[in-house]
Every structure is written in structure tokens, then in C-alpha cells.
Amino acid sequence: PNDRSIAGPPPAHGVAPMKLFLDTADLAEIRTAARWGVIAGVTTNPSLYAKVGGSYDEILAEVCRITSGPVSAEVIADDVEGMLTEGRHFAKIAPNIVVKVPMTTNGLEAISRFAAEGIRTNCTLIFTANQGLLAARAGALARWNRRPLDEDLELLAAADRRDAPRQDRWSGAGDWDDDTDAWILGCSIDSADLRYLRRPATEQLGCRS
């Protein structure tokens, strides 16, 4: 029920309207955003988990119960076998887990092997269009670009439409001005934390609460 797209203008180039993913490991924040009905999934990483503590597996399992959308769980190993071990473990927690893998040569190999095993992945730490294309070719279902205002993102969107149309395009904006530009450029998924989701909901006559 929470896997909804954000309403907006007709999508360009046949791309579906941009979805919002909540960027946190805080269960209270996730429950709040889920009640609003605006999030399509959740992204986590080791630094977000460190802020809340507890068992990462238990947190991921609960997040997957709160939302039926994709929930990213990031590997911390930097070697291929380590990434595979962690990712396979995460994938068993819930069917909507997506393993987040860094953009490295080892990461590309791990993504390719995960794809062969039917384990969904997204690729993080992407900063150029060429990196995004490599991740798509390796089998990542989404790419995480942290610089949505760069011309690199525009190039990445073009590469996606031409060479990897089934792939989702992610930005890691975290600011509503950046989010708007990411939407205009054709990103299909954007992430933000709860404070940025609150901001437009509390704006009145251009004054921010």
C-alpha cells in the first residue's frame, strides 16, 4: 500500500513519475513517512544504522514489514566474496531487500554474480555517467548518483534511456531544490530524509515552517 509514485506532470520520454525513498534506519521515522503514504521504499547504509544501533538484521526485517517497497541493505566488505556473503545473508531477510554494492571493480563483479543468482542490487558511490553505465551492464537494477545537479546525471539519464531502459535512475539529492532538478532531469527514484519530506508539507505562502 505504500508503494506509490509522487503525483506530478506527465513524465518525459516515457519515464514513470519519480518515486521517493526515505533515507534512514530510524524505525519511528519510517513509520511516520509510511503513514503519510508518500514513500515507495527505504534506503539504509552502515552510517545510518550506526545512529540507531541494535541489530541490523532486526531493523531491516522490521523496515520490510513497514513497507512492501524495496529496502536497501548495504554491504561493508570490499572484497568480492565478502560482498557475496553479506548480500546473500541480507537477501534472505525479506523478499523486498535490495543489496547495495559500491562502485568498484570488486563491486561490479559482485553485482554480476548477484544478478546470476537472482539477487537484486543497486550500485552506490556513482559519480559519472560511465560508472552508471558499467553498473547497469553488470546487472544493477538502480544506480545511486550523489550529484544530481551535475551534467553527469543528465548524461546518465540519456545513457539509461538509450542503453539500459529497464534500469531505474536514482539521485541522492536530500534537498528539495536538488530534488526538483533531479525530477526534471528524469530520475525515477530520489531519496530524502524525513526533515526534507516535512518541509514542503509545512510550507505556507512560500514561508517554510
GIQUI-V480654 format. One record per residue. N is the residue number from 1. RES is the residue in three letters. PHI is phi in radians with two decimals (* if undefined). OMEGA is omega in whole degrees, 0 to 359 (* if undefined). BURIAL is b if it has 16 or more other ideal C-beta (glycine too) atoms within 10 Angstrom, else e. Layout:
n=N res=RES phi=PHI omega=OMEGA burial=BURIAL
n=N res=RES phi=PHI omega=OMEGA burial=BURIAL
This chain:
n=1 res=PRO phi=* omega=182 burial=e
n=2 res=ASN phi=-1.70 omega=182 burial=b
n=3 res=ASP phi=-1.50 omega=185 burial=e
n=4 res=ARG phi=-2.08 omega=174 burial=e
n=5 res=SER phi=-1.56 omega=175 burial=e
n=6 res=ILE phi=-1.32 omega=179 burial=e
n=7 res=ALA phi=-1.16 omega=180 burial=e
n=8 res=GLY phi=-3.07 omega=181 burial=e
n=9 res=PRO phi=-1.18 omega=180 burial=e
n=10 res=PRO phi=-0.95 omega=182 burial=e
n=11 res=PRO phi=-1.14 omega=178 burial=e
n=12 res=ALA phi=-1.47 omega=174 burial=e
n=13 res=HIS phi=1.00 omega=178 burial=e
n=14 res=GLY phi=1.31 omega=181 burial=e
n=15 res=VAL phi=-1.44 omega=181 burial=b
n=16 res=ALA phi=-1.15 omega=179 burial=e
n=17 res=PRO phi=-0.97 omega=184 burial=e
n=18 res=MET phi=-1.15 omega=176 burial=b
n=19 res=LYS phi=-1.77 omega=178 burial=b
n=20 res=LEU phi=-1.90 omega=173 burial=b
n=21 res=PHE phi=-1.97 omega=179 burial=b
n=22 res=LEU phi=-1.47 omega=185 burial=b
n=23 res=ASP phi=-1.79 omega=183 burial=b
n=24 res=THR phi=-2.98 omega=170 burial=b
n=25 res=ALA phi=-2.08 omega=181 burial=b
n=26 res=ASP phi=-1.45 omega=185 burial=b
n=27 res=LEU phi=-1.10 omega=179 burial=b
n=28 res=ALA phi=-1.10 omega=178 burial=e
n=29 res=GLU phi=-1.12 omega=180 burial=b
n=30 res=ILE phi=-1.14 omega=178 burial=b
n=31 res=ARG phi=-1.08 omega=179 burial=e
n=32 res=THR phi=-1.08 omega=181 burial=e
n=33 res=ALA phi=-1.13 omega=179 burial=b
n=34 res=ALA phi=-1.14 omega=178 burial=b
n=35 res=ARG phi=-1.14 omega=178 burial=e
n=36 res=TRP phi=-1.23 omega=179 burial=e
n=37 res=GLY phi=1.31 omega=185 burial=e
n=38 res=VAL phi=-1.91 omega=184 burial=b
n=39 res=ILE phi=-1.74 omega=179 burial=b
n=40 res=ALA phi=-1.83 omega=181 burial=b
n=41 res=GLY phi=3.09 omega=184 burial=b
n=42 res=VAL phi=-2.41 omega=173 burial=b
n=43 res=THR phi=-2.01 omega=177 burial=b
n=44 res=THR phi=-2.28 omega=173 burial=b
n=45 res=ASN phi=-2.72 omega=183 burial=b
n=46 res=PRO phi=-1.01 omega=181 burial=e
n=47 res=SER phi=-1.23 omega=177 burial=e
n=48 res=LEU phi=-1.17 omega=178 burial=b
n=49 res=TYR phi=-1.10 omega=182 burial=b
n=50 res=ALA phi=-1.08 omega=180 burial=e
n=51 res=LYS phi=-1.24 omega=184 burial=e
n=52 res=VAL phi=-1.87 omega=179 burial=e
n=53 res=GLY phi=1.22 omega=182 burial=e
n=54 res=GLY phi=1.49 omega=181 burial=e
n=55 res=SER phi=-1.52 omega=180 burial=e
n=56 res=TYR phi=-1.06 omega=180 burial=b
n=57 res=ASP phi=-1.05 omega=181 burial=e
n=58 res=GLU phi=-1.17 omega=178 burial=e
n=59 res=ILE phi=-1.11 omega=180 burial=b
n=60 res=LEU phi=-1.07 omega=180 burial=b
n=61 res=ALA phi=-1.08 omega=180 burial=e
n=62 res=GLU phi=-1.21 omega=177 burial=b
n=63 res=VAL phi=-1.02 omega=180 burial=b
n=64 res=CYS phi=-1.19 omega=174 burial=b
n=65 res=ARG phi=-1.40 omega=181 burial=e
n=66 res=ILE phi=-1.28 omega=179 burial=b
n=67 res=THR phi=-2.17 omega=176 burial=b
n=68 res=SER phi=-1.55 omega=179 burial=b
n=69 res=GLY phi=-1.36 omega=181 burial=b
n=70 res=PRO phi=-1.06 omega=177 burial=b
n=71 res=VAL phi=-2.18 omega=183 burial=b
n=72 res=SER phi=-1.46 omega=175 burial=b
n=73 res=ALA phi=-2.19 omega=188 burial=b
n=74 res=GLU phi=-1.63 omega=175 burial=b
n=75 res=VAL phi=-1.32 omega=177 burial=b
n=76 res=ILE phi=-1.95 omega=177 burial=e
n=77 res=ALA phi=-1.16 omega=177 burial=b
n=78 res=ASP phi=-1.98 omega=175 burial=e
n=79 res=ASP phi=-1.85 omega=186 burial=e
n=80 res=VAL phi=-1.04 omega=184 burial=b
n=81 res=GLU phi=-1.12 omega=177 burial=e
n=82 res=GLY phi=-1.12 omega=177 burial=e
n=83 res=MET phi=-1.07 omega=181 burial=b
n=84 res=LEU phi=-1.12 omega=180 burial=b
n=85 res=THR phi=-1.08 omega=180 burial=e
n=86 res=GLU phi=-1.14 omega=183 burial=b
n=87 res=GLY phi=-1.13 omega=178 burial=b
n=88 res=ARG phi=-1.10 omega=178 burial=e
n=89 res=HIS phi=-1.11 omega=180 burial=e
n=90 res=PHE phi=-1.03 omega=184 burial=b
n=91 res=ALA phi=-1.09 omega=180 burial=b
n=92 res=LYS phi=-1.42 omega=184 burial=e
n=93 res=ILE phi=-1.19 omega=180 burial=b
n=94 res=ALA phi=-2.82 omega=183 burial=b
n=95 res=PRO phi=-1.22 omega=181 burial=e
n=96 res=ASN phi=-1.70 omega=173 burial=b
n=97 res=ILE phi=-1.25 omega=172 burial=b
n=98 res=VAL phi=-2.11 omega=184 burial=b
n=99 res=VAL phi=-1.42 omega=180 burial=b
n=100 res=LYS phi=-1.66 omega=187 burial=b
n=101 res=VAL phi=-2.19 omega=181 burial=b
n=102 res=PRO phi=-1.31 omega=176 burial=b
n=103 res=MET phi=-1.36 omega=173 burial=b
n=104 res=THR phi=-2.49 omega=177 burial=b
n=105 res=THR phi=-1.11 omega=176 burial=e
n=106 res=ASN phi=-1.15 omega=178 burial=b
n=107 res=GLY phi=-1.10 omega=179 burial=b
n=108 res=LEU phi=-1.08 omega=179 burial=b
n=109 res=GLU phi=-1.12 omega=179 burial=b
n=110 res=ALA phi=-1.10 omega=179 burial=b
n=111 res=ILE phi=-1.04 omega=180 burial=b
n=112 res=SER phi=-1.08 omega=181 burial=e
n=113 res=ARG phi=-1.26 omega=174 burial=b
n=114 res=PHE phi=-1.07 omega=181 burial=b
n=115 res=ALA phi=-1.03 omega=179 burial=e
n=116 res=ALA phi=-1.14 omega=180 burial=e
n=117 res=GLU phi=-1.61 omega=180 burial=e
n=118 res=GLY phi=1.41 omega=178 burial=e
n=119 res=ILE phi=-1.68 omega=183 burial=b
n=120 res=ARG phi=-1.31 omega=180 burial=b
n=121 res=THR phi=-2.37 omega=160 burial=b
n=122 res=ASN phi=-2.22 omega=185 burial=b
n=123 res=CYS phi=-1.95 omega=182 burial=b
n=124 res=THR phi=-1.85 omega=180 burial=b
n=125 res=LEU phi=1.10 omega=175 burial=b
n=126 res=ILE phi=-1.74 omega=182 burial=b
n=127 res=PHE phi=-2.22 omega=179 burial=e
n=128 res=THR phi=-2.41 omega=178 burial=b
n=129 res=ALA phi=-1.10 omega=180 burial=b
n=130 res=ASN phi=-1.11 omega=176 burial=e
n=131 res=GLN phi=-1.11 omega=179 burial=b
n=132 res=GLY phi=-1.09 omega=179 burial=b
n=133 res=LEU phi=-1.16 omega=177 burial=b
n=134 res=LEU phi=-1.06 omega=180 burial=b
n=135 res=ALA phi=-1.08 omega=179 burial=b
n=136 res=ALA phi=-1.11 omega=180 burial=b
n=137 res=ARG phi=-1.15 omega=179 burial=e
n=138 res=ALA phi=-1.23 omega=177 burial=b
n=139 res=GLY phi=2.15 omega=179 burial=b
n=140 res=ALA phi=-1.18 omega=180 burial=b
n=141 res=LEU phi=-1.39 omega=178 burial=b
n=142 res=ALA phi=-2.65 omega=177 burial=b
n=143 res=ARG phi=-2.13 omega=187 burial=b
n=144 res=TRP phi=-1.87 omega=181 burial=b
n=145 res=ASN phi=-1.73 omega=186 burial=b
n=146 res=ARG phi=-1.57 omega=182 burial=e
n=147 res=ARG phi=-2.25 omega=188 burial=e
n=148 res=PRO phi=-1.16 omega=181 burial=b
n=149 res=LEU phi=-1.61 omega=180 burial=e
n=150 res=ASP phi=-1.29 omega=173 burial=b
n=151 res=GLU phi=-1.11 omega=177 burial=e
n=152 res=ASP phi=-1.00 omega=181 burial=b
n=153 res=LEU phi=-1.17 omega=178 burial=b
n=154 res=GLU phi=-1.11 omega=177 burial=b
n=155 res=LEU phi=-1.11 omega=180 burial=e
n=156 res=LEU phi=-1.12 omega=179 burial=b
n=157 res=ALA phi=-1.07 omega=179 burial=b
n=158 res=ALA phi=-1.14 omega=179 burial=e
n=159 res=ALA phi=-1.10 omega=179 burial=b
n=160 res=ASP phi=-1.09 omega=183 burial=b
n=161 res=ARG phi=-1.12 omega=184 burial=b
n=162 res=ARG phi=-1.50 omega=192 burial=e
n=163 res=ASP phi=-1.96 omega=183 burial=e
n=164 res=ALA phi=-2.57 omega=188 burial=b
n=165 res=PRO phi=-1.11 omega=181 burial=e
n=166 res=ARG phi=-1.44 omega=185 burial=e
n=167 res=GLN phi=-1.46 omega=171 burial=b
n=168 res=ASP phi=-1.37 omega=178 burial=b
n=169 res=ARG phi=-1.97 omega=183 burial=b
n=170 res=TRP phi=-1.96 omega=165 burial=b
n=171 res=SER phi=-2.17 omega=176 burial=b
n=172 res=GLY phi=-2.06 omega=190 burial=b
n=173 res=ALA phi=-1.25 omega=179 burial=b
n=174 res=GLY phi=1.40 omega=175 burial=b
n=175 res=ASP phi=-2.50 omega=187 burial=e
n=176 res=TRP phi=-1.13 omega=176 burial=e
n=177 res=ASP phi=-1.11 omega=177 burial=e
n=178 res=ASP phi=-1.15 omega=180 burial=b
n=179 res=ASP phi=-1.03 omega=180 burial=b
n=180 res=THR phi=-1.08 omega=178 burial=e
n=181 res=ASP phi=-1.13 omega=178 burial=b
n=182 res=ALA phi=-1.09 omega=178 burial=b
n=183 res=TRP phi=-1.08 omega=181 burial=b
n=184 res=ILE phi=-1.08 omega=181 burial=e
n=185 res=LEU phi=-1.26 omega=176 burial=b
n=186 res=GLY phi=1.85 omega=174 burial=b
n=187 res=CYS phi=-1.13 omega=181 burial=b
n=188 res=SER phi=-1.57 omega=180 burial=b
n=189 res=ILE phi=-2.41 omega=177 burial=b
n=190 res=ASP phi=-2.33 omega=179 burial=b
n=191 res=SER phi=-2.01 omega=177 burial=b
n=192 res=ALA phi=-2.73 omega=174 burial=b
n=193 res=ASP phi=-1.57 omega=190 burial=b
n=194 res=LEU phi=-1.10 omega=182 burial=b
n=195 res=ARG phi=-1.10 omega=178 burial=e
n=196 res=TYR phi=-1.34 omega=174 burial=b
n=197 res=LEU phi=-1.23 omega=179 burial=b
n=198 res=ARG phi=-1.17 omega=190 burial=b
n=199 res=ARG phi=-0.98 omega=181 burial=e
n=200 res=PRO phi=-1.19 omega=180 burial=e
n=201 res=ALA phi=-1.26 omega=182 burial=e
n=202 res=THR phi=-1.97 omega=178 burial=e
n=203 res=GLU phi=-1.31 omega=176 burial=e
n=204 res=GLN phi=-2.40 omega=178 burial=e
n=205 res=LEU phi=0.93 omega=177 burial=e
n=206 res=GLY phi=1.42 omega=179 burial=e
n=207 res=CYS phi=-1.71 omega=183 burial=e
n=208 res=ARG phi=-1.60 omega=181 burial=e
n=209 res=SER phi=-1.51 omega=* burial=e
